[in-house]
Amino acid sequence: MEKFCCDSFRFRYEGVSELGLNFRIIKLSQDFIDRGYLGENRYRYLITEGYKVFDQDMKMLVMEFCPYCGTKLASLYNSDQYINEQNHPF
Ligand SMILES: [Zn+2]
């Protein structure tokens, strides 16, 4: 069962990717890590402008904390069950 820091985050996270601003959780690929990624958390938390195809040209912003309640995202969303993008390029 997935747990969420707050309903506002959940709403943006569960929304379809094409609409509005939304939150996506991705996991960095092994290939990306093999190329020299240094860090403890393989997950990334993105605000995107909405998209059909996830690519590096779309506007996105990495977040560390929930913009609504301030929870440190890595402390809660740190397992594969939360991933909602598998097709990202990194
Ligand atoms: Zn929150």
PDB file of the backbone (N, CA, C, O) and the ligand in Angstrom, with CONECT records:
HET     ZN  A 101       1
ATOM      1  N   MET A   1       0.853  -1.200   0.000  1.00  0.00           N
ATOM      2  CA  MET A   1       0.000   0.000   0.000  1.00  0.00           C
ATOM      3  C   MET A   1       0.885   1.245   0.000  1.00  0.00           C
ATOM      4  O   MET A   1       1.755   1.410   0.855  1.00  0.00           O
ATOM      5  N   GLU A   2       0.646   2.100  -0.962  1.00  0.00           N
ATOM      6  CA  GLU A   2       1.432   3.332  -1.037  1.00  0.00           C
ATOM      7  C   GLU A   2       0.956   4.325   0.014  1.00  0.00           C
ATOM      8  O   GLU A   2      -0.238   4.465   0.279  1.00  0.00           O
ATOM      9  N   LYS A   3       1.927   5.004   0.601  1.00  0.00           N
ATOM     10  CA  LYS A   3       1.608   6.070   1.546  1.00  0.00           C
ATOM     11  C   LYS A   3       2.038   7.388   0.930  1.00  0.00           C
ATOM     12  O   LYS A   3       3.004   7.439   0.169  1.00  0.00           O
ATOM     13  N   PHE A   4       1.331   8.439   1.252  1.00  0.00           N
ATOM     14  CA  PHE A   4       1.649   9.752   0.698  1.00  0.00           C
ATOM     15  C   PHE A   4       1.832  10.758   1.822  1.00  0.00           C
ATOM     16  O   PHE A   4       1.243  10.636   2.896  1.00  0.00           O
ATOM     17  N   CYS A   5       2.668  11.760   1.545  1.00  0.00           N
ATOM     18  CA  CYS A   5       2.912  12.776   2.570  1.00  0.00           C
ATOM     19  C   CYS A   5       1.685  13.644   2.782  1.00  0.00           C
ATOM     20  O   CYS A   5       1.439  14.102   3.898  1.00  0.00           O
ATOM     21  N   CYS A   6       0.903  13.881   1.720  1.00  0.00           N
ATOM     22  CA  CYS A   6      -0.296  14.703   1.852  1.00  0.00           C
ATOM     23  C   CYS A   6      -1.169  14.507   0.613  1.00  0.00           C
ATOM     24  O   CYS A   6      -0.686  14.031  -0.415  1.00  0.00           O
ATOM     25  N   ASP A   7      -2.423  14.863   0.700  1.00  0.00           N
ATOM     26  CA  ASP A   7      -3.348  14.674  -0.414  1.00  0.00           C
ATOM     27  C   ASP A   7      -2.994  15.542  -1.616  1.00  0.00           C
ATOM     28  O   ASP A   7      -3.244  15.149  -2.755  1.00  0.00           O
ATOM     29  N   SER A   8      -2.423  16.700  -1.381  1.00  0.00           N
ATOM     30  CA  SER A   8      -2.072  17.574  -2.495  1.00  0.00           C
ATOM     31  C   SER A   8      -0.974  16.957  -3.351  1.00  0.00           C
ATOM     32  O   SER A   8      -1.024  17.028  -4.579  1.00  0.00           O
ATOM     33  N   PHE A   9       0.011  16.356  -2.706  1.00  0.00           N
ATOM     34  CA  PHE A   9       1.063  15.676  -3.455  1.00  0.00           C
ATOM     35  C   PHE A   9       0.465  14.503  -4.223  1.00  0.00           C
ATOM     36  O   PHE A   9       0.761  14.308  -5.402  1.00  0.00           O
ATOM     37  N   ARG A  10      -0.371  13.730  -3.555  1.00  0.00           N
ATOM     38  CA  ARG A  10      -0.972  12.557  -4.183  1.00  0.00           C
ATOM     39  C   ARG A  10      -1.771  12.939  -5.430  1.00  0.00           C
ATOM     40  O   ARG A  10      -1.707  12.251  -6.449  1.00  0.00           O
ATOM     41  N   PHE A  11      -2.510  14.019  -5.345  1.00  0.00           N
ATOM     42  CA  PHE A  11      -3.318  14.471  -6.472  1.00  0.00           C
ATOM     43  C   PHE A  11      -2.443  14.752  -7.690  1.00  0.00           C
ATOM     44  O   PHE A  11      -2.776  14.343  -8.802  1.00  0.00           O
ATOM     45  N   ARG A  12      -1.327  15.448  -7.486  1.00  0.00           N
ATOM     46  CA  ARG A  12      -0.428  15.788  -8.600  1.00  0.00           C
ATOM     47  C   ARG A  12       0.328  14.564  -9.110  1.00  0.00           C
ATOM     48  O   ARG A  12       0.658  14.475 -10.292  1.00  0.00           O
ATOM     49  N   TYR A  13       0.591  13.645  -8.229  1.00  0.00           N
ATOM     50  CA  TYR A  13       1.340  12.437  -8.570  1.00  0.00           C
ATOM     51  C   TYR A  13       0.479  11.452  -9.350  1.00  0.00           C
ATOM     52  O   TYR A  13       0.972  10.780 -10.256  1.00  0.00           O
ATOM     53  N   GLU A  14      -0.788  11.364  -9.010  1.00  0.00           N
ATOM     54  CA  GLU A  14      -1.661  10.382  -9.656  1.00  0.00           C
ATOM     55  C   GLU A  14      -2.321  10.928 -10.914  1.00  0.00           C
ATOM     56  O   GLU A  14      -2.936  10.164 -11.657  1.00  0.00           O
ATOM     57  N   GLY A  15      -2.213  12.216 -11.172  1.00  0.00           N
ATOM     58  CA  GLY A  15      -2.806  12.801 -12.361  1.00  0.00           C
ATOM     59  C   GLY A  15      -2.139  12.273 -13.631  1.00  0.00           C
ATOM     60  O   GLY A  15      -1.000  11.807 -13.593  1.00  0.00           O
ATOM     61  N   VAL A  16      -2.850  12.348 -14.745  1.00  0.00           N
ATOM     62  CA  VAL A  16      -2.270  11.888 -16.000  1.00  0.00           C
ATOM     63  C   VAL A  16      -1.154  12.830 -16.433  1.00  0.00           C
ATOM     64  O   VAL A  16      -1.167  14.019 -16.113  1.00  0.00           O
ATOM     65  N   SER A  17      -0.189  12.280 -17.163  1.00  0.00           N
ATOM     66  CA  SER A  17       1.006  13.050 -17.486  1.00  0.00           C
ATOM     67  C   SER A  17       0.744  14.201 -18.441  1.00  0.00           C
ATOM     68  O   SER A  17       1.498  15.173 -18.449  1.00  0.00           O
ATOM     69  N   GLU A  18      -0.302  14.113 -19.242  1.00  0.00           N
ATOM     70  CA  GLU A  18      -0.525  15.145 -20.258  1.00  0.00           C
ATOM     71  C   GLU A  18      -1.050  16.452 -19.684  1.00  0.00           C
ATOM     72  O   GLU A  18      -0.938  17.495 -20.328  1.00  0.00           O
ATOM     73  N   LEU A  19      -1.610  16.416 -18.511  1.00  0.00           N
ATOM     74  CA  LEU A  19      -2.337  17.578 -18.023  1.00  0.00           C
ATOM     75  C   LEU A  19      -1.544  18.420 -17.031  1.00  0.00           C
ATOM     76  O   LEU A  19      -0.946  17.908 -16.084  1.00  0.00           O
ATOM     77  N   GLY A  20      -1.558  19.706 -17.273  1.00  0.00           N
ATOM     78  CA  GLY A  20      -1.103  20.673 -16.300  1.00  0.00           C
ATOM     79  C   GLY A  20       0.290  20.428 -15.776  1.00  0.00           C
ATOM     80  O   GLY A  20       1.109  19.786 -16.433  1.00  0.00           O
ATOM     81  N   LEU A  21       0.552  20.931 -14.614  1.00  0.00           N
ATOM     82  CA  LEU A  21       1.785  20.612 -13.922  1.00  0.00           C
ATOM     83  C   LEU A  21       1.533  19.348 -13.114  1.00  0.00           C
ATOM     84  O   LEU A  21       0.501  19.212 -12.456  1.00  0.00           O
ATOM     85  N   ASN A  22       2.471  18.442 -13.170  1.00  0.00           N
ATOM     86  CA  ASN A  22       2.282  17.231 -12.394  1.00  0.00           C
ATOM     87  C   ASN A  22       3.605  16.772 -11.805  1.00  0.00           C
ATOM     88  O   ASN A  22       4.676  17.223 -12.212  1.00  0.00           O
ATOM     89  N   PHE A  23       3.515  15.883 -10.857  1.00  0.00           N
ATOM     90  CA  PHE A  23       4.703  15.342 -10.197  1.00  0.00           C
ATOM     91  C   PHE A  23       4.961  13.943 -10.714  1.00  0.00           C
ATOM     92  O   PHE A  23       4.038  13.136 -10.822  1.00  0.00           O
ATOM     93  N   ARG A  24       6.195  13.657 -11.031  1.00  0.00           N
ATOM     94  CA  ARG A  24       6.576  12.313 -11.468  1.00  0.00           C
ATOM     95  C   ARG A  24       7.721  11.819 -10.595  1.00  0.00           C
ATOM     96  O   ARG A  24       8.602  12.588 -10.212  1.00  0.00           O
ATOM     97  N   ILE A  25       7.695  10.542 -10.289  1.00  0.00           N
ATOM     98  CA  ILE A  25       8.801   9.913  -9.567  1.00  0.00           C
ATOM     99  C   ILE A  25       9.479   8.942 -10.509  1.00  0.00           C
ATOM    100  O   ILE A  25       8.833   8.057 -11.069  1.00  0.00           O
ATOM    101  N   ILE A  26      10.776   9.105 -10.683  1.00  0.00           N
ATOM    102  CA  ILE A  26      11.526   8.231 -11.575  1.00  0.00           C
ATOM    103  C   ILE A  26      12.681   7.596 -10.805  1.00  0.00           C
ATOM    104  O   ILE A  26      13.069   8.062  -9.733  1.00  0.00           O
ATOM    105  N   LYS A  27      13.210   6.540 -11.370  1.00  0.00           N
ATOM    106  CA  LYS A  27      14.387   5.890 -10.794  1.00  0.00           C
ATOM    107  C   LYS A  27      15.497   5.971 -11.822  1.00  0.00           C
ATOM    108  O   LYS A  27      15.294   5.645 -12.991  1.00  0.00           O
ATOM    109  N   LEU A  28      16.668   6.404 -11.391  1.00  0.00           N
ATOM    110  CA  LEU A  28      17.792   6.503 -12.314  1.00  0.00           C
ATOM    111  C   LEU A  28      18.185   5.112 -12.796  1.00  0.00           C
ATOM    112  O   LEU A  28      18.168   4.148 -12.031  1.00  0.00           O
ATOM    113  N   SER A  29      18.534   5.022 -14.061  1.00  0.00           N
ATOM    114  CA  SER A  29      18.874   3.724 -14.637  1.00  0.00           C
ATOM    115  C   SER A  29      20.262   3.274 -14.179  1.00  0.00           C
ATOM    116  O   SER A  29      21.091   4.087 -13.770  1.00  0.00           O
ATOM    117  N   GLN A  30      20.494   1.973 -14.255  1.00  0.00           N
ATOM    118  CA  GLN A  30      21.812   1.442 -13.910  1.00  0.00           C
ATOM    119  C   GLN A  30      22.875   2.020 -14.838  1.00  0.00           C
ATOM    120  O   GLN A  30      23.993   2.305 -14.411  1.00  0.00           O
ATOM    121  N   ASP A  31      22.523   2.187 -16.091  1.00  0.00           N
ATOM    122  CA  ASP A  31      23.459   2.760 -17.060  1.00  0.00           C
ATOM    123  C   ASP A  31      23.893   4.167 -16.636  1.00  0.00           C
ATOM    124  O   ASP A  31      25.071   4.515 -16.723  1.00  0.00           O
ATOM    125  N   PHE A  32      22.947   4.954 -16.185  1.00  0.00           N
ATOM    126  CA  PHE A  32      23.249   6.309 -15.737  1.00  0.00           C
ATOM    127  C   PHE A  32      24.175   6.263 -14.523  1.00  0.00           C
ATOM    128  O   PHE A  32      25.123   7.043 -14.430  1.00  0.00           O
ATOM    129  N   ILE A  33      23.903   5.367 -13.616  1.00  0.00           N
ATOM    130  CA  ILE A  33      24.715   5.238 -12.407  1.00  0.00           C
ATOM    131  C   ILE A  33      26.123   4.743 -12.749  1.00  0.00           C
ATOM    132  O   ILE A  33      27.111   5.189 -12.165  1.00  0.00           O
ATOM    133  N   ASP A  34      26.196   3.825 -13.693  1.00  0.00           N
ATOM    134  CA  ASP A  34      27.499   3.299 -14.117  1.00  0.00           C
ATOM    135  C   ASP A  34      28.380   4.379 -14.742  1.00  0.00           C
ATOM    136  O   ASP A  34      29.605   4.262 -14.754  1.00  0.00           O
ATOM    137  N   ARG A  35      27.756   5.409 -15.250  1.00  0.00           N
ATOM    138  CA  ARG A  35      28.528   6.489 -15.873  1.00  0.00           C
ATOM    139  C   ARG A  35      29.015   7.513 -14.849  1.00  0.00           C
ATOM    140  O   ARG A  35      29.545   8.556 -15.231  1.00  0.00           O
ATOM    141  N   GLY A  36      28.847   7.237 -13.575  1.00  0.00           N
ATOM    142  CA  GLY A  36      29.491   8.070 -12.582  1.00  0.00           C
ATOM    143  C   GLY A  36      28.594   8.825 -11.632  1.00  0.00           C
ATOM    144  O   GLY A  36      29.046   9.744 -10.949  1.00  0.00           O
ATOM    145  N   TYR A  37      27.327   8.453 -11.578  1.00  0.00           N
ATOM    146  CA  TYR A  37      26.446   9.102 -10.621  1.00  0.00           C
ATOM    147  C   TYR A  37      26.929   8.831  -9.200  1.00  0.00           C
ATOM    148  O   TYR A  37      27.211   7.684  -8.851  1.00  0.00           O
ATOM    149  N   LEU A  38      27.025   9.858  -8.391  1.00  0.00           N
ATOM    150  CA  LEU A  38      27.395   9.707  -6.995  1.00  0.00           C
ATOM    151  C   LEU A  38      26.258  10.218  -6.131  1.00  0.00           C
ATOM    152  O   LEU A  38      25.800  11.349  -6.296  1.00  0.00           O
ATOM    153  N   GLY A  39      25.815   9.400  -5.230  1.00  0.00           N
ATOM    154  CA  GLY A  39      24.739   9.828  -4.363  1.00  0.00           C
ATOM    155  C   GLY A  39      24.094   8.641  -3.706  1.00  0.00           C
ATOM    156  O   GLY A  39      24.415   7.493  -4.014  1.00  0.00           O
ATOM    157  N   GLU A  40      23.183   8.917  -2.802  1.00  0.00           N
ATOM    158  CA  GLU A  40      22.572   7.821  -2.056  1.00  0.00           C
ATOM    159  C   GLU A  40      21.192   7.449  -2.568  1.00  0.00           C
ATOM    160  O   GLU A  40      20.744   6.318  -2.384  1.00  0.00           O
ATOM    161  N   ASN A  41      20.527   8.378  -3.199  1.00  0.00           N
ATOM    162  CA  ASN A  41      19.139   8.120  -3.578  1.00  0.00           C
ATOM    163  C   ASN A  41      19.014   7.992  -5.097  1.00  0.00           C
ATOM    164  O   ASN A  41      19.358   8.913  -5.838  1.00  0.00           O
ATOM    165  N   ARG A  42      18.527   6.857  -5.542  1.00  0.00           N
ATOM    166  CA  ARG A  42      18.374   6.621  -6.982  1.00  0.00           C
ATOM    167  C   ARG A  42      17.095   7.213  -7.540  1.00  0.00           C
ATOM    168  O   ARG A  42      16.890   7.195  -8.754  1.00  0.00           O
ATOM    169  N   TYR A  43      16.238   7.732  -6.693  1.00  0.00           N
ATOM    170  CA  TYR A  43      14.960   8.248  -7.172  1.00  0.00           C
ATOM    171  C   TYR A  43      15.050   9.755  -7.373  1.00  0.00           C
ATOM    172  O   TYR A  43      15.801  10.450  -6.689  1.00  0.00           O
ATOM    173  N   ARG A  44      14.261  10.239  -8.330  1.00  0.00           N
ATOM    174  CA  ARG A  44      14.202  11.665  -8.579  1.00  0.00           C
ATOM    175  C   ARG A  44      12.742  12.094  -8.596  1.00  0.00           C
ATOM    176  O   ARG A  44      11.864  11.350  -9.032  1.00  0.00           O
ATOM    177  N   TYR A  45      12.498  13.309  -8.113  1.00  0.00           N
ATOM    178  CA  TYR A  45      11.150  13.823  -7.962  1.00  0.00           C
ATOM    179  C   TYR A  45      11.030  15.059  -8.829  1.00  0.00           C
ATOM    180  O   TYR A  45      11.697  16.066  -8.591  1.00  0.00           O
ATOM    181  N   LEU A  46      10.175  14.974  -9.837  1.00  0.00           N
ATOM    182  CA  LEU A  46      10.127  16.011 -10.850  1.00  0.00           C
ATOM    183  C   LEU A  46       8.770  16.689 -10.875  1.00  0.00           C
ATOM    184  O   LEU A  46       7.731  16.057 -10.682  1.00  0.00           O
ATOM    185  N   ILE A  47       8.806  17.997 -11.119  1.00  0.00           N
ATOM    186  CA  ILE A  47       7.607  18.712 -11.534  1.00  0.00           C
ATOM    187  C   ILE A  47       7.737  18.876 -13.046  1.00  0.00           C
ATOM    188  O   ILE A  47       8.754  19.376 -13.527  1.00  0.00           O
ATOM    189  N   THR A  48       6.725  18.463 -13.794  1.00  0.00           N
ATOM    190  CA  THR A  48       6.784  18.634 -15.242  1.00  0.00           C
ATOM    191  C   THR A  48       5.603  19.477 -15.703  1.00  0.00           C
ATOM    192  O   THR A  48       4.625  19.669 -14.980  1.00  0.00           O
ATOM    193  N   GLU A  49       5.727  19.972 -16.925  1.00  0.00           N
ATOM    194  CA  GLU A  49       4.694  20.842 -17.482  1.00  0.00           C
ATOM    195  C   GLU A  49       3.565  20.042 -18.129  1.00  0.00           C
ATOM    196  O   GLU A  49       2.612  20.627 -18.645  1.00  0.00           O
ATOM    197  N   GLY A  50       3.659  18.740 -18.106  1.00  0.00           N
ATOM    198  CA  GLY A  50       2.688  17.918 -18.832  1.00  0.00           C
ATOM    199  C   GLY A  50       3.306  17.503 -20.155  1.00  0.00           C
ATOM    200  O   GLY A  50       3.953  18.317 -20.814  1.00  0.00           O
ATOM    201  N   TYR A  51       3.121  16.259 -20.554  1.00  0.00           N
ATOM    202  CA  TYR A  51       3.801  15.744 -21.742  1.00  0.00           C
ATOM    203  C   TYR A  51       3.123  14.480 -22.238  1.00  0.00           C
ATOM    204  O   TYR A  51       2.378  13.818 -21.516  1.00  0.00           O
ATOM    205  N   LYS A  52       3.404  14.172 -23.484  1.00  0.00           N
ATOM    206  CA  LYS A  52       2.974  12.889 -24.041  1.00  0.00           C
ATOM    207  C   LYS A  52       4.139  11.911 -24.042  1.00  0.00           C
ATOM    208  O   LYS A  52       3.983  10.741 -23.691  1.00  0.00           O
ATOM    209  N   VAL A  53       5.310  12.403 -24.442  1.00  0.00           N
ATOM    210  CA  VAL A  53       6.507  11.568 -24.470  1.00  0.00           C
ATOM    211  C   VAL A  53       7.521  12.187 -23.523  1.00  0.00           C
ATOM    212  O   VAL A  53       7.842  13.371 -23.632  1.00  0.00           O
ATOM    213  N   PHE A  54       8.014  11.400 -22.611  1.00  0.00           N
ATOM    214  CA  PHE A  54       8.983  11.890 -21.628  1.00  0.00           C
ATOM    215  C   PHE A  54      10.341  12.020 -22.305  1.00  0.00           C
ATOM    216  O   PHE A  54      10.898  11.013 -22.743  1.00  0.00           O
ATOM    217  N   ASP A  55      10.877  13.202 -22.402  1.00  0.00           N
ATOM    218  CA  ASP A  55      12.221  13.353 -22.967  1.00  0.00           C
ATOM    219  C   ASP A  55      12.940  14.529 -22.317  1.00  0.00           C
ATOM    220  O   ASP A  55      12.351  15.277 -21.537  1.00  0.00           O
ATOM    221  N   GLN A  56      14.196  14.680 -22.641  1.00  0.00           N
ATOM    222  CA  GLN A  56      15.012  15.678 -21.955  1.00  0.00           C
ATOM    223  C   GLN A  56      14.717  17.097 -22.394  1.00  0.00           C
ATOM    224  O   GLN A  56      15.197  18.045 -21.772  1.00  0.00           O
ATOM    225  N   ASP A  57      13.939  17.264 -23.449  1.00  0.00           N
ATOM    226  CA  ASP A  57      13.616  18.612 -23.914  1.00  0.00           C
ATOM    227  C   ASP A  57      12.443  19.230 -23.163  1.00  0.00           C
ATOM    228  O   ASP A  57      12.240  20.444 -23.208  1.00  0.00           O
ATOM    229  N   MET A  58      11.684  18.404 -22.481  1.00  0.00           N
ATOM    230  CA  MET A  58      10.526  18.991 -21.813  1.00  0.00           C
ATOM    231  C   MET A  58      10.968  19.736 -20.557  1.00  0.00           C
ATOM    232  O   MET A  58      12.005  19.441 -19.961  1.00  0.00           O
ATOM    233  N   LYS A  59      10.158  20.693 -20.184  1.00  0.00           N
ATOM    234  CA  LYS A  59      10.495  21.485 -19.003  1.00  0.00           C
ATOM    235  C   LYS A  59      10.208  20.668 -17.753  1.00  0.00           C
ATOM    236  O   LYS A  59       9.127  20.103 -17.586  1.00  0.00           O
ATOM    237  N   MET A  60      11.197  20.624 -16.891  1.00  0.00           N
ATOM    238  CA  MET A  60      11.013  19.909 -15.637  1.00  0.00           C
ATOM    239  C   MET A  60      11.885  20.531 -14.555  1.00  0.00           C
ATOM    240  O   MET A  60      12.884  21.192 -14.839  1.00  0.00           O
ATOM    241  N   LEU A  61      11.494  20.311 -13.346  1.00  0.00           N
ATOM    242  CA  LEU A  61      12.195  20.867 -12.195  1.00  0.00           C
ATOM    243  C   LEU A  61      12.300  19.757 -11.159  1.00  0.00           C
ATOM    244  O   LEU A  61      11.314  19.084 -10.859  1.00  0.00           O
ATOM    245  N   VAL A  62      13.493  19.569 -10.615  1.00  0.00           N
ATOM    246  CA  VAL A  62      13.682  18.542  -9.594  1.00  0.00           C
ATOM    247  C   VAL A  62      13.318  19.117  -8.228  1.00  0.00           C
ATOM    248  O   VAL A  62      13.745  20.218  -7.879  1.00  0.00           O
ATOM    249  N   MET A  63      12.543  18.382  -7.471  1.00  0.00           N
ATOM    250  CA  MET A  63      12.213  18.815  -6.112  1.00  0.00           C
ATOM    251  C   MET A  63      12.876  17.890  -5.096  1.00  0.00           C
ATOM    252  O   MET A  63      13.117  16.713  -5.364  1.00  0.00           O
ATOM    253  N   GLU A  64      13.155  18.440  -3.952  1.00  0.00           N
ATOM    254  CA  GLU A  64      13.661  17.636  -2.834  1.00  0.00           C
ATOM    255  C   GLU A  64      12.627  17.503  -1.730  1.00  0.00           C
ATOM    256  O   GLU A  64      12.596  16.511  -1.002  1.00  0.00           O
ATOM    257  N   PHE A  65      11.784  18.519  -1.618  1.00  0.00           N
ATOM    258  CA  PHE A  65      10.782  18.539  -0.551  1.00  0.00           C
ATOM    259  C   PHE A  65       9.396  18.724  -1.160  1.00  0.00           C
ATOM    260  O   PHE A  65       9.252  19.354  -2.208  1.00  0.00           O
ATOM    261  N   CYS A  66       8.382  18.176  -0.503  1.00  0.00           N
ATOM    262  CA  CYS A  66       7.023  18.398  -0.980  1.00  0.00           C
ATOM    263  C   CYS A  66       6.709  19.886  -0.894  1.00  0.00           C
ATOM    264  O   CYS A  66       6.881  20.494   0.162  1.00  0.00           O
ATOM    265  N   PRO A  67       6.248  20.480  -1.997  1.00  0.00           N
ATOM    266  CA  PRO A  67       5.942  21.917  -1.972  1.00  0.00           C
ATOM    267  C   PRO A  67       4.737  22.263  -1.116  1.00  0.00           C
ATOM    268  O   PRO A  67       4.521  23.433  -0.799  1.00  0.00           O
ATOM    269  N   TYR A  68       3.958  21.276  -0.743  1.00  0.00           N
ATOM    270  CA  TYR A  68       2.758  21.541   0.055  1.00  0.00           C
ATOM    271  C   TYR A  68       2.992  21.372   1.554  1.00  0.00           C
ATOM    272  O   TYR A  68       2.582  22.212   2.355  1.00  0.00           O
ATOM    273  N   CYS A  69       3.649  20.286   1.920  1.00  0.00           N
ATOM    274  CA  CYS A  69       3.766  20.008   3.362  1.00  0.00           C
ATOM    275  C   CYS A  69       5.211  19.985   3.858  1.00  0.00           C
ATOM    276  O   CYS A  69       5.447  19.909   5.064  1.00  0.00           O
ATOM    277  N   GLY A  70       6.176  20.049   2.943  1.00  0.00           N
ATOM    278  CA  GLY A  70       7.567  20.157   3.365  1.00  0.00           C
ATOM    279  C   GLY A  70       8.270  18.846   3.668  1.00  0.00           C
ATOM    280  O   GLY A  70       9.428  18.848   4.085  1.00  0.00           O
ATOM    281  N   THR A  71       7.589  17.729   3.464  1.00  0.00           N
ATOM    282  CA  THR A  71       8.228  16.431   3.709  1.00  0.00           C
ATOM    283  C   THR A  71       9.426  16.245   2.783  1.00  0.00           C
ATOM    284  O   THR A  71       9.355  16.568   1.598  1.00  0.00           O
ATOM    285  N   LYS A  72      10.515  15.729   3.321  1.00  0.00           N
ATOM    286  CA  LYS A  72      11.661  15.378   2.478  1.00  0.00           C
ATOM    287  C   LYS A  72      11.266  14.161   1.662  1.00  0.00           C
ATOM    288  O   LYS A  72      11.020  13.090   2.218  1.00  0.00           O
ATOM    289  N   LEU A  73      11.205  14.316   0.351  1.00  0.00           N
ATOM    290  CA  LEU A  73      10.605  13.280  -0.498  1.00  0.00           C
ATOM    291  C   LEU A  73      11.362  11.963  -0.435  1.00  0.00           C
ATOM    292  O   LEU A  73      10.755  10.893  -0.472  1.00  0.00           O
ATOM    293  N   ALA A  74      12.682  12.035  -0.340  1.00  0.00           N
ATOM    294  CA  ALA A  74      13.478  10.807  -0.314  1.00  0.00           C
ATOM    295  C   ALA A  74      13.206   9.983   0.947  1.00  0.00           C
ATOM    296  O   ALA A  74      13.476   8.782   0.974  1.00  0.00           O
ATOM    297  N   SER A  75      12.680  10.618   1.977  1.00  0.00           N
ATOM    298  CA  SER A  75      12.416   9.882   3.214  1.00  0.00           C
ATOM    299  C   SER A  75      11.167   9.017   3.106  1.00  0.00           C
ATOM    300  O   SER A  75      10.973   8.102   3.907  1.00  0.00           O
ATOM    301  N   LEU A  76      10.333   9.297   2.133  1.00  0.00           N
ATOM    302  CA  LEU A  76       9.066   8.556   2.002  1.00  0.00           C
ATOM    303  C   LEU A  76       8.979   7.788   0.690  1.00  0.00           C
ATOM    304  O   LEU A  76       8.588   6.621   0.669  1.00  0.00           O
ATOM    305  N   TYR A  77       9.348   8.452  -0.405  1.00  0.00           N
ATOM    306  CA  TYR A  77       9.179   7.838  -1.730  1.00  0.00           C
ATOM    307  C   TYR A  77      10.508   7.227  -2.166  1.00  0.00           C
ATOM    308  O   TYR A  77      11.206   7.773  -3.021  1.00  0.00           O
ATOM    309  N   ASN A  78      10.843   6.099  -1.572  1.00  0.00           N
ATOM    310  CA  ASN A  78      12.163   5.531  -1.807  1.00  0.00           C
ATOM    311  C   ASN A  78      12.102   4.040  -2.117  1.00  0.00           C
ATOM    312  O   ASN A  78      13.013   3.290  -1.766  1.00  0.00           O
ATOM    313  N   SER A  79      11.034   3.615  -2.772  1.00  0.00           N
ATOM    314  CA  SER A  79      10.985   2.233  -3.240  1.00  0.00           C
ATOM    315  C   SER A  79      10.331   2.203  -4.623  1.00  0.00           C
ATOM    316  O   SER A  79       9.668   3.153  -5.040  1.00  0.00           O
ATOM    317  N   ASP A  80      10.537   1.083  -5.318  1.00  0.00           N
ATOM    318  CA  ASP A  80      10.103   0.998  -6.710  1.00  0.00           C
ATOM    319  C   ASP A  80       8.593   1.110  -6.894  1.00  0.00           C
ATOM    320  O   ASP A  80       8.125   1.414  -7.992  1.00  0.00           O
ATOM    321  N   GLN A  81       7.840   0.873  -5.851  1.00  0.00           N
ATOM    322  CA  GLN A  81       6.382   0.940  -6.004  1.00  0.00           C
ATOM    323  C   GLN A  81       5.904   2.350  -6.370  1.00  0.00           C
ATOM    324  O   GLN A  81       4.787   2.520  -6.858  1.00  0.00           O
ATOM    325  N   TYR A  82       6.734   3.337  -6.141  1.00  0.00           N
ATOM    326  CA  TYR A  82       6.320   4.713  -6.425  1.00  0.00           C
ATOM    327  C   TYR A  82       6.691   5.193  -7.821  1.00  0.00           C
ATOM    328  O   TYR A  82       6.253   6.262  -8.244  1.00  0.00           O
ATOM    329  N   ILE A  83       7.485   4.422  -8.534  1.00  0.00           N
ATOM    330  CA  ILE A  83       7.949   4.895  -9.834  1.00  0.00           C
ATOM    331  C   ILE A  83       6.771   5.069 -10.783  1.00  0.00           C
ATOM    332  O   ILE A  83       5.974   4.146 -10.954  1.00  0.00           O
ATOM    333  N   ASN A  84       6.652   6.233 -11.397  1.00  0.00           N
ATOM    334  CA  ASN A  84       5.639   6.325 -12.438  1.00  0.00           C
ATOM    335  C   ASN A  84       6.185   6.686 -13.805  1.00  0.00           C
ATOM    336  O   ASN A  84       5.409   6.967 -14.718  1.00  0.00           O
ATOM    337  N   GLU A  85       7.496   6.685 -13.969  1.00  0.00           N
ATOM    338  CA  GLU A  85       8.062   6.762 -15.310  1.00  0.00           C
ATOM    339  C   GLU A  85       9.150   5.715 -15.463  1.00  0.00           C
ATOM    340  O   GLU A  85      10.145   5.735 -14.738  1.00  0.00           O
ATOM    341  N   GLN A  86       8.966   4.808 -16.396  1.00  0.00           N
ATOM    342  CA  GLN A  86       9.977   3.796 -16.687  1.00  0.00           C
ATOM    343  C   GLN A  86      10.719   4.121 -17.972  1.00  0.00           C
ATOM    344  O   GLN A  86      11.772   3.544 -18.245  1.00  0.00           O
ATOM    345  N   ASN A  87      10.180   5.036 -18.757  1.00  0.00           N
ATOM    346  CA  ASN A  87      10.701   5.246 -20.109  1.00  0.00           C
ATOM    347  C   ASN A  87      11.569   6.496 -20.208  1.00  0.00           C
ATOM    348  O   ASN A  87      11.795   7.003 -21.306  1.00  0.00           O
ATOM    349  N   HIS A  88      12.050   6.990 -19.092  1.00  0.00           N
ATOM    350  CA  HIS A  88      12.851   8.213 -19.130  1.00  0.00           C
ATOM    351  C   HIS A  88      14.291   7.884 -19.575  1.00  0.00           C
ATOM    352  O   HIS A  88      14.752   6.752 -19.427  1.00  0.00           O
ATOM    353  N   PRO A  89      14.978   8.882 -20.115  1.00  0.00           N
ATOM    354  CA  PRO A  89      16.296   8.620 -20.710  1.00  0.00           C
ATOM    355  C   PRO A  89      17.477   8.647 -19.736  1.00  0.00           C
ATOM    356  O   PRO A  89      18.623   8.591 -20.180  1.00  0.00           O
ATOM    357  N   PHE A  90      17.242   8.731 -18.455  1.00  0.00           N
ATOM    358  CA  PHE A  90      18.392   8.782 -17.538  1.00  0.00           C
ATOM    359  C   PHE A  90      18.125   7.991 -16.262  1.00  0.00           C
ATOM    360  O   PHE A  90      18.985   7.929 -15.383  1.00  0.00           O
TER     361      PHE A  90
HETATM  362 ZN    ZN A 101       3.254  16.633   0.992  1.00  0.00          ZN2+
END
